[in-house]
């Protein structure tokens, strides 16, 4: 659900002709993931609020549909699994969200 939300946001906030990238890697029992876009970015003065419940950045608040709940839920889901989520963003240039989650080896039984 978290990655789907990040991908959906990246696509929604990236104009036609822009780029959205998904990167996933597992190292040292940690799943590392990033979703980057060349979209509108998050204003610097608002970046500390972006994971807040029902918060939407001022540069998209009146131009795009949304309720500001997705990143709040994503953060809760990631932290609830012992992981962390963070981002880097430049307004007008894009955003990259990063997610690290503990990865446990799967119990696979072969008959």
Secondary structure, DSSP 8 states (H G I E B T S, - for coil): -HHHHHHHHHHHTS-TT--EEEEEEEETTEEEEEEEE-S----GGGGGGTTSTT---TTTTTTS---S-HHHHHHHHHHHTT-EEEEEEETTTEEEEEEEEE---------
